[in-house]
Amino acid sequence: MKTKLALAAVLAALALTACAKKEEAAAVVDAAATEAAAAATDAAAAATDAAAAATDAAGAAVDATADAVTEAADATVDAATAVVEEAKQ
């Protein structure tokens, strides 16, 4: 009888220890999930900033291209006008 009582006490102690370890593991998992969520938020913010910078750079490139085309067209008109004027003489 005393042996059964001792074994029951040991089994109860093991069960309580196992439950405590599960709670600790759950807390560690929750902390890791919180850190992962924070890292994902930071990554999303960085991606948003990078996209904004790329958009700004693309806009600047479009503006520069438009300016270059305008200047080339003006130069072409000037050259054609000069050729016509020379041909008239």
The first five atom37 places (N, CA, C, CB, O) and aatype in JSON, in Angstrom:
{
  "aatype": [12, 11, 16, 11, 10, 0, 10, 0, 0, 19, 10, 0, 0, 10, 0, 10, 16, 0, 4, 0, 11, 11, 6, 6, 0, 0, 0, 19, 19, 3, 0, 0, 0, 16, 6, 0, 0, 0, 0, 0, 16, 3, 0, 0, 0, 0, 0, 16, 3, 0, 0, 0, 0, 0, 16, 3, 0, 0, 7, 0, 0, 19, 3, 0, 16, 0, 3, 0, 19, 16, 6, 0, 0, 3, 0, 16, 19, 3, 0, 0, 16, 0, 19, 19, 6, 6, 0, 11, 5],
  "atom_mask": [
    [1, 1, 1, 1, 1],
    [1, 1, 1, 1, 1],
    [1, 1, 1, 1, 1],
    [1, 1, 1, 1, 1],
    [1, 1, 1, 1, 1],
    [1, 1, 1, 1, 1],
    [1, 1, 1, 1, 1],
    [1, 1, 1, 1, 1],
    [1, 1, 1, 1, 1],
    [1, 1, 1, 1, 1],
    [1, 1, 1, 1, 1],
    [1, 1, 1, 1, 1],
    [1, 1, 1, 1, 1],
    [1, 1, 1, 1, 1],
    [1, 1, 1, 1, 1],
    [1, 1, 1, 1, 1],
    [1, 1, 1, 1, 1],
    [1, 1, 1, 1, 1],
    [1, 1, 1, 1, 1],
    [1, 1, 1, 1, 1],
    [1, 1, 1, 1, 1],
    [1, 1, 1, 1, 1],
    [1, 1, 1, 1, 1],
    [1, 1, 1, 1, 1],
    [1, 1, 1, 1, 1],
    [1, 1, 1, 1, 1],
    [1, 1, 1, 1, 1],
    [1, 1, 1, 1, 1],
    [1, 1, 1, 1, 1],
    [1, 1, 1, 1, 1],
    [1, 1, 1, 1, 1],
    [1, 1, 1, 1, 1],
    [1, 1, 1, 1, 1],
    [1, 1, 1, 1, 1],
    [1, 1, 1, 1, 1],
    [1, 1, 1, 1, 1],
    [1, 1, 1, 1, 1],
    [1, 1, 1, 1, 1],
    [1, 1, 1, 1, 1],
    [1, 1, 1, 1, 1],
    [1, 1, 1, 1, 1],
    [1, 1, 1, 1, 1],
    [1, 1, 1, 1, 1],
    [1, 1, 1, 1, 1],
    [1, 1, 1, 1, 1],
    [1, 1, 1, 1, 1],
    [1, 1, 1, 1, 1],
    [1, 1, 1, 1, 1],
    [1, 1, 1, 1, 1],
    [1, 1, 1, 1, 1],
    [1, 1, 1, 1, 1],
    [1, 1, 1, 1, 1],
    [1, 1, 1, 1, 1],
    [1, 1, 1, 1, 1],
    [1, 1, 1, 1, 1],
    [1, 1, 1, 1, 1],
    [1, 1, 1, 1, 1],
    [1, 1, 1, 1, 1],
    [1, 1, 1, 0, 1],
    [1, 1, 1, 1, 1],
    [1, 1, 1, 1, 1],
    [1, 1, 1, 1, 1],
    [1, 1, 1, 1, 1],
    [1, 1, 1, 1, 1],
    [1, 1, 1, 1, 1],
    [1, 1, 1, 1, 1],
    [1, 1, 1, 1, 1],
    [1, 1, 1, 1, 1],
    [1, 1, 1, 1, 1],
    [1, 1, 1, 1, 1],
    [1, 1, 1, 1, 1],
    [1, 1, 1, 1, 1],
    [1, 1, 1, 1, 1],
    [1, 1, 1, 1, 1],
    [1, 1, 1, 1, 1],
    [1, 1, 1, 1, 1],
    [1, 1, 1, 1, 1],
    [1, 1, 1, 1, 1],
    [1, 1, 1, 1, 1],
    [1, 1, 1, 1, 1],
    [1, 1, 1, 1, 1],
    [1, 1, 1, 1, 1],
    [1, 1, 1, 1, 1],
    [1, 1, 1, 1, 1],
    [1, 1, 1, 1, 1],
    [1, 1, 1, 1, 1],
    [1, 1, 1, 1, 1],
    [1, 1, 1, 1, 1],
    [1, 1, 1, 1, 1]
  ],
  "atom_positions": [
    [[0.81, -1.18, 0.0], [0.0, 0.0, 0.0], [0.86, 1.26, 0.0], [-0.93, -0.01, 1.19], [0.58, 2.21, -0.72]],
    [[1.93, 1.24, 0.83], [2.81, 2.4, 0.89], [3.54, 2.58, -0.45], [3.82, 2.25, 2.04], [3.81, 3.71, -0.85]],
    [[3.84, 1.5, -1.12], [4.53, 1.55, -2.4], [3.62, 2.21, -3.44], [4.94, 0.14, -2.87], [4.06, 3.06, -4.22]],
    [[2.35, 1.82, -3.43], [1.4, 2.4, -4.38], [1.23, 3.9, -4.12], [0.04, 1.69, -4.3], [1.12, 4.69, -5.06]],
    [[1.19, 4.26, -2.86], [1.05, 5.66, -2.51], [2.28, 6.45, -2.95], [0.83, 5.81, -0.99], [2.17, 7.57, -3.45]],
    [[3.46, 5.87, -2.76], [4.71, 6.52, -3.17], [4.75, 6.67, -4.68], [5.94, 5.73, -2.67], [5.15, 7.73, -5.19]],
    [[4.35, 5.63, -5.43], [4.33, 5.69, -6.89], [3.32, 6.72, -7.37], [4.01, 4.3, -7.48], [3.58, 7.45, -8.33]],
    [[2.17, 6.77, -6.72], [1.16, 7.76, -7.09], [1.69, 9.17, -6.87], [-0.13, 7.53, -6.3], [1.43, 10.06, -7.68]],
    [[2.41, 9.38, -5.77], [2.98, 10.69, -5.48], [4.03, 11.06, -6.51], [3.59, 10.72, -4.08], [4.1, 12.21, -6.94]],
    [[4.85, 10.1, -6.92], [5.88, 10.35, -7.94], [5.22, 10.67, -9.27], [6.83, 9.13, -8.09], [5.64, 11.6, -9.96]],
    [[4.19, 9.92, -9.64], [3.48, 10.19, -10.9], [2.81, 11.56, -10.87], [2.43, 9.09, -11.16], [2.82, 12.27, -11.88]],
    [[2.24, 11.93, -9.74], [1.62, 13.24, -9.63], [2.66, 14.34, -9.77], [0.88, 13.38, -8.29], [2.41, 15.36, -10.42]],
    [[3.83, 14.14, -9.16], [4.91, 15.13, -9.27], [5.37, 15.26, -10.72], [6.1, 14.75, -8.37], [5.61, 16.37, -11.19]],
    [[5.5, 14.14, -11.43], [5.91, 14.17, -12.83], [4.86, 14.89, -13.69], [6.14, 12.74, -13.35], [5.2, 15.67, -14.58]],
    [[3.61, 14.62, -13.41], [2.54, 15.26, -14.18], [2.55, 16.77, -13.96], [1.17, 14.66, -13.8], [2.4, 17.53, -14.91]],
    [[2.72, 17.19, -12.73], [2.77, 18.63, -12.45], [3.98, 19.28, -13.1], [2.8, 18.87, -10.94], [3.89, 20.4, -13.61]],
    [[5.1, 18.59, -13.09], [6.31, 19.11, -13.73], [6.1, 19.25, -15.24], [7.53, 18.2, -13.45], [6.5, 20.25, -15.84]],
    [[5.47, 18.25, -15.85], [5.22, 18.3, -17.3], [4.28, 19.46, -17.64], [4.61, 16.97, -17.79], [4.48, 20.14, -18.64]],
    [[3.27, 19.69, -16.81], [2.35, 20.8, -17.07], [3.06, 22.14, -16.95], [1.16, 20.76, -16.09], [2.81, 23.04, -17.75]],
    [[3.93, 22.28, -15.99], [4.68, 23.53, -15.82], [5.58, 23.79, -17.02], [5.52, 23.49, -14.53], [5.71, 24.92, -17.47]],
    [[6.2, 22.75, -17.53], [7.08, 22.91, -18.7], [6.27, 23.32, -19.93], [7.85, 21.62, -18.99], [6.77, 24.1, -20.75]],
    [[5.05, 22.82, -20.08], [4.22, 23.2, -21.22], [3.86, 24.68, -21.16], [2.93, 22.35, -21.25], [3.85, 25.36, -22.18]],
    [[3.58, 25.18, -19.95], [3.25, 26.59, -19.8], [4.46, 27.46, -20.14], [2.78, 26.88, -18.37], [4.31, 28.51, -20.78]],
    [[5.66, 27.04, -19.73], [6.88, 27.79, -20.04], [7.12, 27.79, -21.55], [8.1, 27.19, -19.3], [7.49, 28.81, -22.13]],
    [[6.89, 26.63, -22.18], [7.08, 26.54, -23.63], [6.09, 27.44, -24.35], [6.94, 25.09, -24.1], [6.44, 28.08, -25.35]],
    [[4.87, 27.49, -23.87], [3.87, 28.35, -24.5], [4.27, 29.82, -24.38], [2.48, 28.13, -23.87], [4.06, 30.6, -25.31]],
    [[4.84, 30.2, -23.24], [5.28, 31.58, -23.07], [6.42, 31.9, -24.02], [5.71, 31.83, -21.62], [6.47, 33.0, -24.57]],
    [[7.33, 30.96, -24.21], [8.45, 31.18, -25.13], [7.94, 31.32, -26.56], [9.47, 30.01, -25.04], [8.41, 32.17, -27.31]],
    [[6.98, 30.49, -26.93], [6.39, 30.56, -28.28], [5.68, 31.9, -28.48], [5.39, 29.38, -28.52], [5.81, 32.51, -29.54]],
    [[4.94, 32.35, -27.47], [4.26, 33.64, -27.58], [5.26, 34.78, -27.76], [3.4, 33.9, -26.35], [5.04, 35.68, -28.57]],
    [[6.36, 34.74, -27.02], [7.38, 35.79, -27.14], [8.01, 35.76, -28.53], [8.47, 35.62, -26.06], [8.25, 36.8, -29.14]],
    [[8.28, 34.55, -29.04], [8.87, 34.43, -30.38], [7.9, 34.94, -31.44], [9.27, 32.97, -30.67], [8.32, 35.58, -32.4]],
    [[6.63, 34.65, -31.27], [5.63, 35.12, -32.23], [5.54, 36.64, -32.21], [4.26, 34.5, -31.94], [5.39, 37.27, -33.26]],
    [[5.62, 37.22, -31.03], [5.58, 38.68, -30.92], [6.79, 39.31, -31.61], [5.53, 39.12, -29.44], [6.67, 40.31, -32.32]],
    [[7.96, 38.72, -31.4], [9.17, 39.23, -32.06], [9.08, 39.09, -33.58], [10.42, 38.48, -31.54], [9.49, 39.99, -34.31]],
    [[8.54, 37.97, -34.04], [8.4, 37.75, -35.48], [7.43, 38.76, -36.08], [7.93, 36.32, -35.77], [7.65, 39.27, -37.18]],
    [[6.35, 39.04, -35.36], [5.38, 40.02, -35.86], [6.01, 41.41, -35.93], [4.12, 40.04, -34.96], [5.77, 42.15, -36.88]],
    [[6.81, 41.76, -34.94], [7.49, 43.06, -34.95], [8.47, 43.14, -36.12], [8.23, 43.31, -33.61], [8.56, 44.17, -36.79]],
    [[9.19, 42.06, -36.35], [10.14, 42.04, -37.47], [9.4, 42.15, -38.8], [10.98, 40.75, -37.44], [9.87, 42.83, -39.71]],
    [[8.26, 41.49, -38.92], [7.48, 41.57, -40.15], [6.95, 42.99, -40.37], [6.31, 40.57, -40.11], [6.92, 43.47, -41.5]],
    [[6.55, 43.64, -39.29], [6.07, 45.02, -39.39], [7.2, 45.94, -39.85], [5.51, 45.5, -38.04], [7.0, 46.8, -40.71]],
    [[8.39, 45.75, -39.28], [9.53, 46.56, -39.69], [9.88, 46.32, -41.16], [10.74, 46.24, -38.8], [10.2, 47.26, -41.89]],
    [[9.83, 45.06, -41.58], [10.13, 44.73, -42.97], [9.11, 45.36, -43.92], [10.17, 43.21, -43.17], [9.46, 45.85, -44.99]],
    [[7.85, 45.35, -43.52], [6.81, 45.96, -44.35], [7.01, 47.47, -44.46], [5.41, 45.66, -43.78], [6.82, 48.05, -45.52]],
    [[7.41, 48.09, -43.36], [7.67, 49.53, -43.39], [8.86, 49.85, -44.3], [7.93, 50.07, -41.96], [8.83, 50.82, -45.05]],
    [[9.9, 49.02, -44.22], [11.06, 49.22, -45.07], [10.7, 49.03, -46.54], [12.19, 48.26, -44.68], [11.17, 49.78, -47.4]],
    [[9.86, 48.05, -46.84], [9.43, 47.82, -48.22], [8.6, 48.99, -48.73], [8.62, 46.51, -48.32], [8.72, 49.38, -49.89]],
    [[7.77, 49.55, -47.87], [6.97, 50.71, -48.26], [7.87, 51.9, -48.57], [5.97, 51.08, -47.15], [7.65, 52.62, -49.55]],
    [[8.87, 52.11, -47.72], [9.81, 53.21, -47.96], [10.58, 53.0, -49.27], [10.8, 53.33, -46.79], [10.78, 53.94, -50.03]],
    [[10.99, 51.77, -49.52], [11.73, 51.47, -50.75], [10.85, 51.69, -51.98], [12.26, 50.03, -50.74], [11.31, 52.21, -52.99]],
    [[9.59, 51.31, -51.88], [8.66, 51.51, -53.0], [8.45, 53.0, -53.26], [7.32, 50.82, -52.72], [8.37, 53.43, -54.41]],
    [[8.35, 53.78, -52.19], [8.18, 55.23, -52.36], [9.41, 55.84, -53.02], [7.92, 55.9, -51.0], [9.29, 56.7, -53.89]],
    [[10.59, 55.39, -52.6], [11.83, 55.91, -53.2], [11.91, 55.52, -54.67], [13.06, 55.38, -52.44], [12.34, 56.32, -55.51]],
    [[11.52, 54.3, -54.99], [11.54, 53.86, -56.39], [10.55, 54.67, -57.23], [11.21, 52.35, -56.49], [10.84, 55.02, -58.37]],
    [[9.4, 54.96, -56.67], [8.4, 55.76, -57.37], [8.94, 57.17, -57.64], [7.09, 55.84, -56.56], [8.78, 57.71, -58.73]],
    [[9.59, 57.75, -56.63], [10.17, 59.08, -56.81], [11.26, 59.06, -57.89], [10.75, 59.59, -55.48], [11.32, 59.97, -58.72]],
    [[12.1, 58.03, -57.86], [13.17, 57.93, -58.86], [12.6, 57.76, -60.26], [14.11, 56.76, -58.52], [13.1, 58.35, -61.21]],
    [[11.55, 56.95, -60.38], [10.93, 56.75, -61.7], [10.32, 58.05, -62.2], [9.85, 55.65, -61.63], [10.41, 58.36, -63.39]],
    [[9.7, 58.81, -61.31], [9.13, 60.1, -61.7], [10.2, 61.06, -62.18], [0.0, 0.0, 0.0], [10.01, 61.78, -63.16]],
    [[11.33, 61.08, -61.47], [12.44, 61.95, -61.88], [12.99, 61.52, -63.24], [13.56, 61.92, -60.83], [13.34, 62.37, -64.06]],
    [[13.06, 60.21, -63.47], [13.55, 59.72, -64.77], [12.6, 60.11, -65.9], [13.71, 58.2, -64.74], [13.05, 60.49, -66.99]],
    [[11.31, 60.03, -65.64], [10.32, 60.43, -66.66], [10.46, 61.91, -66.96], [8.88, 60.11, -66.18], [10.43, 62.32, -68.12]],
    [[10.62, 62.72, -65.93], [10.76, 64.16, -66.14], [12.02, 64.48, -66.94], [10.8, 64.89, -64.79], [12.0, 65.32, -67.84]],
    [[13.13, 63.81, -66.6], [14.38, 64.05, -67.31], [14.27, 63.63, -68.78], [15.53, 63.29, -66.64], [14.78, 64.3, -69.66]],
    [[13.59, 62.5, -69.02], [13.4, 62.04, -70.4], [12.54, 63.02, -71.18], [12.76, 60.64, -70.41], [12.83, 63.32, -72.34]],
    [[11.5, 63.52, -70.56], [10.63, 64.49, -71.24], [11.4, 65.76, -71.58], [9.4, 64.83, -70.36], [11.25, 66.31, -72.67]],
    [[12.24, 66.21, -70.67], [13.05, 67.4, -70.93], [14.02, 67.16, -72.08], [13.82, 67.81, -69.67], [14.2, 68.02, -72.94]],
    [[14.65, 65.99, -72.11], [15.6, 65.67, -73.17], [14.91, 65.6, -74.53], [16.31, 64.34, -72.87], [15.44, 66.08, -75.53]],
    [[13.72, 65.0, -74.56], [12.98, 64.9, -75.82], [12.57, 66.29, -76.3], [11.72, 64.0, -75.65], [12.65, 66.59, -77.49]],
    [[12.15, 67.13, -75.39], [11.75, 68.5, -75.76], [12.94, 69.26, -76.34], [11.19, 69.26, -74.53], [12.82, 69.94, -77.36]],
    [[14.09, 69.13, -75.68], [15.28, 69.82, -76.18], [15.7, 69.28, -77.55], [16.44, 69.66, -75.18], [16.1, 70.05, -78.42]],
    [[15.6, 67.97, -77.74], [15.96, 67.38, -79.03], [15.0, 67.85, -80.13], [15.96, 65.84, -78.94], [15.42, 68.12, -81.25]],
    [[13.74, 67.92, -79.79], [12.76, 68.39, -80.77], [13.01, 69.84, -81.14], [11.33, 68.21, -80.24], [12.93, 70.21, -82.31]],
    [[13.32, 70.66, -80.14], [13.62, 72.07, -80.42], [14.86, 72.2, -81.3], [13.82, 72.85, -79.1], [14.89, 73.02, -82.22]],
    [[15.87, 71.39, -81.02], [17.09, 71.44, -81.82], [16.81, 70.99, -83.25], [18.18, 70.56, -81.2], [17.36, 71.55, -84.2]],
    [[15.95, 69.99, -83.41], [15.59, 69.52, -84.75], [14.85, 70.6, -85.52], [14.73, 68.24, -84.65], [15.11, 70.81, -86.71]],
    [[13.93, 71.29, -84.86], [13.19, 72.38, -85.51], [14.15, 73.49, -85.92], [12.08, 72.93, -84.57], [14.04, 74.03, -87.02]],
    [[15.06, 73.84, -85.05], [16.04, 74.89, -85.36], [16.9, 74.49, -86.55], [16.92, 75.18, -84.14], [17.16, 75.31, -87.43]],
    [[17.34, 73.25, -86.57], [18.18, 72.78, -87.68], [17.39, 72.78, -88.98], [18.73, 71.38, -87.39], [17.91, 73.19, -90.02]],
    [[16.15, 72.33, -88.95], [15.33, 72.3, -90.16], [15.05, 73.71, -90.66], [14.01, 71.56, -89.89], [15.05, 73.96, -91.86]],
    [[14.82, 74.63, -89.73], [14.58, 76.02, -90.11], [15.82, 76.6, -90.77], [14.19, 76.85, -88.88], [15.72, 77.34, -91.75]],
    [[16.98, 76.28, -90.24], [18.23, 76.79, -90.81], [18.43, 76.22, -92.22], [19.44, 76.44, -89.89], [18.88, 76.93, -93.12]],
    [[18.12, 74.96, -92.41], [18.27, 74.36, -93.74], [17.31, 75.01, -94.72], [18.03, 72.83, -93.69], [17.69, 75.29, -95.86]],
    [[16.08, 75.26, -94.32], [15.1, 75.9, -95.2], [15.54, 77.3, -95.54], [13.71, 75.92, -94.55], [15.45, 77.7, -96.7]],
    [[16.01, 78.05, -94.58], [16.46, 79.42, -94.82], [17.66, 79.44, -95.77], [16.82, 80.09, -93.49], [17.78, 80.32, -96.63]],
    [[18.54, 78.48, -95.6], [19.71, 78.42, -96.49], [19.3, 78.06, -97.91], [20.73, 77.41, -95.97], [19.85, 78.56, -98.88]],
    [[18.3, 77.17, -98.0], [17.84, 76.75, -99.32], [17.16, 77.91, -100.06], [16.89, 75.56, -99.21], [17.19, 77.97, -101.29]],
    [[16.54, 78.82, -99.32], [15.88, 79.96, -99.94], [16.88, 80.94, -100.54], [15.01, 80.67, -98.91], [16.53, 81.67, -101.47]],
    [[18.07, 80.98, -100.06], [19.05, 81.94, -100.54], [19.71, 81.42, -101.76], [20.07, 82.24, -99.49], [20.58, 82.09, -102.32]]
  ]
}
